[in-house]
Amino acid sequence: MNYLEEKIEETRQKMYDCYSKGQDYHQVLKFSQELDHLLNELTETKTPQINR
């Protein structure tokens, strides 16, 4: 697993922990947005670039 994939799993776990403990919605949202960003980064690294 590379660094980005590890960061994704770490962020996913933090988000789940916040949610399951009933913490503030804004904190869950923060982790969700961070996770979205990381997943987009991963997608970009795994998608071949097409030169136009």
mmCIF file of the N, C-alpha and C atoms, coordinates in Angstrom:
data_MODEL
# 
_entry.id   MODEL 
# 
loop_
_atom_site.group_PDB 
_atom_site.id 
_atom_site.type_symbol 
_atom_site.label_atom_id 
_atom_site.label_alt_id 
_atom_site.label_comp_id 
_atom_site.label_asym_id 
_atom_site.label_entity_id 
_atom_site.label_seq_id 
_atom_site.pdbx_PDB_ins_code 
_atom_site.Cartn_x 
_atom_site.Cartn_y 
_atom_site.Cartn_z 
_atom_site.occupancy 
_atom_site.B_iso_or_equiv 
_atom_site.pdbx_formal_charge 
_atom_site.auth_seq_id 
_atom_site.auth_comp_id 
_atom_site.auth_asym_id 
_atom_site.auth_atom_id 
_atom_site.pdbx_PDB_model_num 
ATOM 1   N N  . MET A 1 1  ? 0.857   -1.174 0.000   1.00 0.00 ? 1  MET A N  1 
ATOM 2   C CA . MET A 1 1  ? 0.000   0.000  0.000   1.00 0.00 ? 1  MET A CA 1 
ATOM 3   C C  . MET A 1 1  ? 0.906   1.241  0.000   1.00 0.00 ? 1  MET A C  1 
ATOM 4   N N  . ASN A 1 2  ? 0.631   2.180  -0.880  1.00 0.00 ? 2  ASN A N  1 
ATOM 5   C CA . ASN A 1 2  ? 1.462   3.381  -0.934  1.00 0.00 ? 2  ASN A CA 1 
ATOM 6   C C  . ASN A 1 2  ? 0.980   4.432  0.072   1.00 0.00 ? 2  ASN A C  1 
ATOM 7   N N  . TYR A 1 3  ? 1.727   5.521  0.155   1.00 0.00 ? 3  TYR A N  1 
ATOM 8   C CA . TYR A 1 3  ? 1.426   6.562  1.144   1.00 0.00 ? 3  TYR A CA 1 
ATOM 9   C C  . TYR A 1 3  ? 0.005   7.102  0.983   1.00 0.00 ? 3  TYR A C  1 
ATOM 10  N N  . LEU A 1 4  ? -0.405  7.385  -0.237  1.00 0.00 ? 4  LEU A N  1 
ATOM 11  C CA . LEU A 1 4  ? -1.728  7.949  -0.488  1.00 0.00 ? 4  LEU A CA 1 
ATOM 12  C C  . LEU A 1 4  ? -2.827  6.979  -0.054  1.00 0.00 ? 4  LEU A C  1 
ATOM 13  N N  . GLU A 1 5  ? -2.661  5.715  -0.362  1.00 0.00 ? 5  GLU A N  1 
ATOM 14  C CA . GLU A 1 5  ? -3.649  4.713  0.053   1.00 0.00 ? 5  GLU A CA 1 
ATOM 15  C C  . GLU A 1 5  ? -3.703  4.584  1.574   1.00 0.00 ? 5  GLU A C  1 
ATOM 16  N N  . GLU A 1 6  ? -2.560  4.690  2.227   1.00 0.00 ? 6  GLU A N  1 
ATOM 17  C CA . GLU A 1 6  ? -2.535  4.648  3.695   1.00 0.00 ? 6  GLU A CA 1 
ATOM 18  C C  . GLU A 1 6  ? -3.250  5.855  4.281   1.00 0.00 ? 6  GLU A C  1 
ATOM 19  N N  . LYS A 1 7  ? -3.018  7.022  3.692   1.00 0.00 ? 7  LYS A N  1 
ATOM 20  C CA . LYS A 1 7  ? -3.674  8.252  4.150   1.00 0.00 ? 7  LYS A CA 1 
ATOM 21  C C  . LYS A 1 7  ? -5.188  8.153  3.964   1.00 0.00 ? 7  LYS A C  1 
ATOM 22  N N  . ILE A 1 8  ? -5.633  7.543  2.867   1.00 0.00 ? 8  ILE A N  1 
ATOM 23  C CA . ILE A 1 8  ? -7.063  7.352  2.615   1.00 0.00 ? 8  ILE A CA 1 
ATOM 24  C C  . ILE A 1 8  ? -7.670  6.475  3.703   1.00 0.00 ? 8  ILE A C  1 
ATOM 25  N N  . GLU A 1 9  ? -7.025  5.371  4.004   1.00 0.00 ? 9  GLU A N  1 
ATOM 26  C CA . GLU A 1 9  ? -7.548  4.465  5.035   1.00 0.00 ? 9  GLU A CA 1 
ATOM 27  C C  . GLU A 1 9  ? -7.564  5.129  6.407   1.00 0.00 ? 9  GLU A C  1 
ATOM 28  N N  . GLU A 1 10 ? -6.530  5.889  6.709   1.00 0.00 ? 10 GLU A N  1 
ATOM 29  C CA . GLU A 1 10 ? -6.457  6.601  7.988   1.00 0.00 ? 10 GLU A CA 1 
ATOM 30  C C  . GLU A 1 10 ? -7.595  7.622  8.102   1.00 0.00 ? 10 GLU A C  1 
ATOM 31  N N  . THR A 1 11 ? -7.826  8.376  7.042   1.00 0.00 ? 11 THR A N  1 
ATOM 32  C CA . THR A 1 11 ? -8.881  9.390  7.041   1.00 0.00 ? 11 THR A CA 1 
ATOM 33  C C  . THR A 1 11 ? -10.255 8.741  7.103   1.00 0.00 ? 11 THR A C  1 
ATOM 34  N N  . ARG A 1 12 ? -10.436 7.649  6.384   1.00 0.00 ? 12 ARG A N  1 
ATOM 35  C CA . ARG A 1 12 ? -11.705 6.920  6.415   1.00 0.00 ? 12 ARG A CA 1 
ATOM 36  C C  . ARG A 1 12 ? -12.007 6.440  7.839   1.00 0.00 ? 12 ARG A C  1 
ATOM 37  N N  . GLN A 1 13 ? -10.991 5.933  8.517   1.00 0.00 ? 13 GLN A N  1 
ATOM 38  C CA . GLN A 1 13 ? -11.173 5.449  9.886   1.00 0.00 ? 13 GLN A CA 1 
ATOM 39  C C  . GLN A 1 13 ? -11.511 6.599  10.838  1.00 0.00 ? 13 GLN A C  1 
ATOM 40  N N  . LYS A 1 14 ? -10.844 7.730  10.678  1.00 0.00 ? 14 LYS A N  1 
ATOM 41  C CA . LYS A 1 14 ? -11.133 8.899  11.518  1.00 0.00 ? 14 LYS A CA 1 
ATOM 42  C C  . LYS A 1 14 ? -12.572 9.366  11.310  1.00 0.00 ? 14 LYS A C  1 
ATOM 43  N N  . MET A 1 15 ? -13.009 9.396  10.049  1.00 0.00 ? 15 MET A N  1 
ATOM 44  C CA . MET A 1 15 ? -14.373 9.814  9.744   1.00 0.00 ? 15 MET A CA 1 
ATOM 45  C C  . MET A 1 15 ? -15.374 8.851  10.379  1.00 0.00 ? 15 MET A C  1 
ATOM 46  N N  . TYR A 1 16 ? -15.137 7.563  10.233  1.00 0.00 ? 16 TYR A N  1 
ATOM 47  C CA . TYR A 1 16 ? -16.035 6.563  10.806  1.00 0.00 ? 16 TYR A CA 1 
ATOM 48  C C  . TYR A 1 16 ? -16.072 6.665  12.324  1.00 0.00 ? 16 TYR A C  1 
ATOM 49  N N  . ASP A 1 17 ? -14.912 6.857  12.945  1.00 0.00 ? 17 ASP A N  1 
ATOM 50  C CA . ASP A 1 17 ? -14.857 6.990  14.405  1.00 0.00 ? 17 ASP A CA 1 
ATOM 51  C C  . ASP A 1 17 ? -15.670 8.191  14.882  1.00 0.00 ? 17 ASP A C  1 
ATOM 52  N N  . CYS A 1 18 ? -15.523 9.320  14.201  1.00 0.00 ? 18 CYS A N  1 
ATOM 53  C CA . CYS A 1 18 ? -16.302 10.514 14.555  1.00 0.00 ? 18 CYS A CA 1 
ATOM 54  C C  . CYS A 1 18 ? -17.793 10.241 14.435  1.00 0.00 ? 18 CYS A C  1 
ATOM 55  N N  . TYR A 1 19 ? -18.175 9.629  13.337  1.00 0.00 ? 19 TYR A N  1 
ATOM 56  C CA . TYR A 1 19 ? -19.588 9.335  13.098  1.00 0.00 ? 19 TYR A CA 1 
ATOM 57  C C  . TYR A 1 19 ? -20.138 8.374  14.147  1.00 0.00 ? 19 TYR A C  1 
ATOM 58  N N  . SER A 1 20 ? -19.408 7.300  14.405  1.00 0.00 ? 20 SER A N  1 
ATOM 59  C CA . SER A 1 20 ? -19.917 6.270  15.321  1.00 0.00 ? 20 SER A CA 1 
ATOM 60  C C  . SER A 1 20 ? -19.970 6.758  16.763  1.00 0.00 ? 20 SER A C  1 
ATOM 61  N N  . LYS A 1 21 ? -19.148 7.746  17.107  1.00 0.00 ? 21 LYS A N  1 
ATOM 62  C CA . LYS A 1 21 ? -19.164 8.299  18.466  1.00 0.00 ? 21 LYS A CA 1 
ATOM 63  C C  . LYS A 1 21 ? -20.154 9.454  18.596  1.00 0.00 ? 21 LYS A C  1 
ATOM 64  N N  . GLY A 1 22 ? -20.834 9.775  17.499  1.00 0.00 ? 22 GLY A N  1 
ATOM 65  C CA . GLY A 1 22 ? -21.839 10.837 17.522  1.00 0.00 ? 22 GLY A CA 1 
ATOM 66  C C  . GLY A 1 22 ? -21.241 12.225 17.682  1.00 0.00 ? 22 GLY A C  1 
ATOM 67  N N  . GLN A 1 23 ? -20.029 12.399 17.188  1.00 0.00 ? 23 GLN A N  1 
ATOM 68  C CA . GLN A 1 23 ? -19.383 13.705 17.308  1.00 0.00 ? 23 GLN A CA 1 
ATOM 69  C C  . GLN A 1 23 ? -20.015 14.714 16.364  1.00 0.00 ? 23 GLN A C  1 
ATOM 70  N N  . ASP A 1 24 ? -19.572 15.935 16.511  1.00 0.00 ? 24 ASP A N  1 
ATOM 71  C CA . ASP A 1 24 ? -20.089 17.063 15.749  1.00 0.00 ? 24 ASP A CA 1 
ATOM 72  C C  . ASP A 1 24 ? -20.131 16.766 14.242  1.00 0.00 ? 24 ASP A C  1 
ATOM 73  N N  . TYR A 1 25 ? -21.259 17.085 13.626  1.00 0.00 ? 25 TYR A N  1 
ATOM 74  C CA . TYR A 1 25 ? -21.456 16.870 12.196  1.00 0.00 ? 25 TYR A CA 1 
ATOM 75  C C  . TYR A 1 25 ? -20.361 17.550 11.375  1.00 0.00 ? 25 TYR A C  1 
ATOM 76  N N  . HIS A 1 26 ? -19.946 18.737 11.795  1.00 0.00 ? 26 HIS A N  1 
ATOM 77  C CA . HIS A 1 26 ? -18.940 19.473 11.033  1.00 0.00 ? 26 HIS A CA 1 
ATOM 78  C C  . HIS A 1 26 ? -17.597 18.743 11.002  1.00 0.00 ? 26 HIS A C  1 
ATOM 79  N N  . GLN A 1 27 ? -17.279 18.041 12.063  1.00 0.00 ? 27 GLN A N  1 
ATOM 80  C CA . GLN A 1 27 ? -16.033 17.264 12.100  1.00 0.00 ? 27 GLN A CA 1 
ATOM 81  C C  . GLN A 1 27 ? -16.118 16.075 11.131  1.00 0.00 ? 27 GLN A C  1 
ATOM 82  N N  . VAL A 1 28 ? -17.272 15.409 11.115  1.00 0.00 ? 28 VAL A N  1 
ATOM 83  C CA . VAL A 1 28 ? -17.478 14.300 10.177  1.00 0.00 ? 28 VAL A CA 1 
ATOM 84  C C  . VAL A 1 28 ? -17.395 14.827 8.744   1.00 0.00 ? 28 VAL A C  1 
ATOM 85  N N  . LEU A 1 29 ? -18.026 15.961 8.497   1.00 0.00 ? 29 LEU A N  1 
ATOM 86  C CA . LEU A 1 29 ? -18.000 16.572 7.167   1.00 0.00 ? 29 LEU A CA 1 
ATOM 87  C C  . LEU A 1 29 ? -16.570 16.922 6.750   1.00 0.00 ? 29 LEU A C  1 
ATOM 88  N N  . LYS A 1 30 ? -15.784 17.444 7.678   1.00 0.00 ? 30 LYS A N  1 
ATOM 89  C CA . LYS A 1 30 ? -14.385 17.788 7.394   1.00 0.00 ? 30 LYS A CA 1 
ATOM 90  C C  . LYS A 1 30 ? -13.611 16.557 6.928   1.00 0.00 ? 30 LYS A C  1 
ATOM 91  N N  . PHE A 1 31 ? -13.763 15.444 7.646   1.00 0.00 ? 31 PHE A N  1 
ATOM 92  C CA . PHE A 1 31 ? -13.070 14.218 7.245   1.00 0.00 ? 31 PHE A CA 1 
ATOM 93  C C  . PHE A 1 31 ? -13.604 13.695 5.914   1.00 0.00 ? 31 PHE A C  1 
ATOM 94  N N  . SER A 1 32 ? -14.905 13.825 5.693   1.00 0.00 ? 32 SER A N  1 
ATOM 95  C CA . SER A 1 32 ? -15.501 13.373 4.440   1.00 0.00 ? 32 SER A CA 1 
ATOM 96  C C  . SER A 1 32 ? -14.934 14.156 3.254   1.00 0.00 ? 32 SER A C  1 
ATOM 97  N N  . GLN A 1 33 ? -14.808 15.454 3.411   1.00 0.00 ? 33 GLN A N  1 
ATOM 98  C CA . GLN A 1 33 ? -14.262 16.283 2.339   1.00 0.00 ? 33 GLN A CA 1 
ATOM 99  C C  . GLN A 1 33 ? -12.786 15.973 2.097   1.00 0.00 ? 33 GLN A C  1 
ATOM 100 N N  . GLU A 1 34 ? -12.055 15.748 3.172   1.00 0.00 ? 34 GLU A N  1 
ATOM 101 C CA . GLU A 1 34 ? -10.644 15.374 3.034   1.00 0.00 ? 34 GLU A CA 1 
ATOM 102 C C  . GLU A 1 34 ? -10.521 14.030 2.313   1.00 0.00 ? 34 GLU A C  1 
ATOM 103 N N  . LEU A 1 35 ? -11.405 13.099 2.665   1.00 0.00 ? 35 LEU A N  1 
ATOM 104 C CA . LEU A 1 35 ? -11.404 11.790 2.018   1.00 0.00 ? 35 LEU A CA 1 
ATOM 105 C C  . LEU A 1 35 ? -11.721 11.924 0.529   1.00 0.00 ? 35 LEU A C  1 
ATOM 106 N N  . ASP A 1 36 ? -12.701 12.750 0.181   1.00 0.00 ? 36 ASP A N  1 
ATOM 107 C CA . ASP A 1 36 ? -13.026 12.993 -1.231  1.00 0.00 ? 36 ASP A CA 1 
ATOM 108 C C  . ASP A 1 36 ? -11.804 13.506 -1.988  1.00 0.00 ? 36 ASP A C  1 
ATOM 109 N N  . HIS A 1 37 ? -11.110 14.448 -1.389  1.00 0.00 ? 37 HIS A N  1 
ATOM 110 C CA . HIS A 1 37 ? -9.917  15.021 -2.021  1.00 0.00 ? 37 HIS A CA 1 
ATOM 111 C C  . HIS A 1 37 ? -8.852  13.944 -2.258  1.00 0.00 ? 37 HIS A C  1 
ATOM 112 N N  . LEU A 1 38 ? -8.614  13.127 -1.241  1.00 0.00 ? 38 LEU A N  1 
ATOM 113 C CA . LEU A 1 38 ? -7.606  12.068 -1.359  1.00 0.00 ? 38 LEU A CA 1 
ATOM 114 C C  . LEU A 1 38 ? -8.006  11.033 -2.408  1.00 0.00 ? 38 LEU A C  1 
ATOM 115 N N  . LEU A 1 39 ? -9.280  10.681 -2.442  1.00 0.00 ? 39 LEU A N  1 
ATOM 116 C CA . LEU A 1 39 ? -9.749  9.711  -3.438  1.00 0.00 ? 39 LEU A CA 1 
ATOM 117 C C  . LEU A 1 39 ? -9.619  10.272 -4.852  1.00 0.00 ? 39 LEU A C  1 
ATOM 118 N N  . ASN A 1 40 ? -9.894  11.562 -5.011  1.00 0.00 ? 40 ASN A N  1 
ATOM 119 C CA . ASN A 1 40 ? -9.706  12.197 -6.320  1.00 0.00 ? 40 ASN A CA 1 
ATOM 120 C C  . ASN A 1 40 ? -8.237  12.168 -6.731  1.00 0.00 ? 40 ASN A C  1 
ATOM 121 N N  . GLU A 1 41 ? -7.356  12.429 -5.779  1.00 0.00 ? 41 GLU A N  1 
ATOM 122 C CA . GLU A 1 41 ? -5.917  12.352 -6.061  1.00 0.00 ? 41 GLU A CA 1 
ATOM 123 C C  . GLU A 1 41 ? -5.520  10.958 -6.512  1.00 0.00 ? 41 GLU A C  1 
ATOM 124 N N  . LEU A 1 42 ? -6.025  9.955  -5.801  1.00 0.00 ? 42 LEU A N  1 
ATOM 125 C CA . LEU A 1 42 ? -5.706  8.572  -6.150  1.00 0.00 ? 42 LEU A CA 1 
ATOM 126 C C  . LEU A 1 42 ? -6.204  8.245  -7.553  1.00 0.00 ? 42 LEU A C  1 
ATOM 127 N N  . THR A 1 43 ? -7.404  8.682  -7.870  1.00 0.00 ? 43 THR A N  1 
ATOM 128 C CA . THR A 1 43 ? -7.968  8.442  -9.198  1.00 0.00 ? 43 THR A CA 1 
ATOM 129 C C  . THR A 1 43 ? -7.095  9.084  -10.273 1.00 0.00 ? 43 THR A C  1 
ATOM 130 N N  . GLU A 1 44 ? -6.642  10.305 -10.012 1.00 0.00 ? 44 GLU A N  1 
ATOM 131 C CA . GLU A 1 44 ? -5.784  10.998 -10.982 1.00 0.00 ? 44 GLU A CA 1 
ATOM 132 C C  . GLU A 1 44 ? -4.471  10.258 -11.206 1.00 0.00 ? 44 GLU A C  1 
ATOM 133 N N  . THR A 1 45 ? -3.923  9.690  -10.145 1.00 0.00 ? 45 THR A N  1 
ATOM 134 C CA . THR A 1 45 ? -2.646  8.987  -10.291 1.00 0.00 ? 45 THR A CA 1 
ATOM 135 C C  . THR A 1 45 ? -2.802  7.650  -11.010 1.00 0.00 ? 45 THR A C  1 
ATOM 136 N N  . LYS A 1 46 ? -3.991  7.084  -10.952 1.00 0.00 ? 46 LYS A N  1 
ATOM 137 C CA . LYS A 1 46 ? -4.209  5.771  -11.565 1.00 0.00 ? 46 LYS A CA 1 
ATOM 138 C C  . LYS A 1 46 ? -4.829  5.860  -12.955 1.00 0.00 ? 46 LYS A C  1 
ATOM 139 N N  . THR A 1 47 ? -5.266  7.058  -13.351 1.00 0.00 ? 47 THR A N  1 
ATOM 140 C CA . THR A 1 47 ? -5.882  7.247  -14.657 1.00 0.00 ? 47 THR A CA 1 
ATOM 141 C C  . THR A 1 47 ? -4.821  7.726  -15.639 1.00 0.00 ? 47 THR A C  1 
ATOM 142 N N  . PRO A 1 48 ? -4.653  7.018  -16.740 1.00 0.00 ? 48 PRO A N  1 
ATOM 143 C CA . PRO A 1 48 ? -3.649  7.449  -17.723 1.00 0.00 ? 48 PRO A CA 1 
ATOM 144 C C  . PRO A 1 48 ? -4.020  8.814  -18.313 1.00 0.00 ? 48 PRO A C  1 
ATOM 145 N N  . GLN A 1 49 ? -3.006  9.642  -18.489 1.00 0.00 ? 49 GLN A N  1 
ATOM 146 C CA . GLN A 1 49 ? -3.226  10.962 -19.073 1.00 0.00 ? 49 GLN A CA 1 
ATOM 147 C C  . GLN A 1 49 ? -3.268  10.833 -20.592 1.00 0.00 ? 49 GLN A C  1 
ATOM 148 N N  . ILE A 1 50 ? -4.222  11.506 -21.189 1.00 0.00 ? 50 ILE A N  1 
ATOM 149 C CA . ILE A 1 50 ? -4.361  11.490 -22.647 1.00 0.00 ? 50 ILE A CA 1 
ATOM 150 C C  . ILE A 1 50 ? -3.914  12.854 -23.169 1.00 0.00 ? 50 ILE A C  1 
ATOM 151 N N  . ASN A 1 51 ? -2.906  12.846 -24.014 1.00 0.00 ? 51 ASN A N  1 
ATOM 152 C CA . ASN A 1 51 ? -2.421  14.100 -24.602 1.00 0.00 ? 51 ASN A CA 1 
ATOM 153 C C  . ASN A 1 51 ? -3.296  14.465 -25.779 1.00 0.00 ? 51 ASN A C  1 
ATOM 154 N N  . ARG A 1 52 ? -3.663  15.716 -25.822 1.00 0.00 ? 52 ARG A N  1 
ATOM 155 C CA . ARG A 1 52 ? -4.498  16.190 -26.929 1.00 0.00 ? 52 ARG A CA 1 
ATOM 156 C C  . ARG A 1 52 ? -3.727  17.133 -27.789 1.00 0.00 ? 52 ARG A C  1 
# 
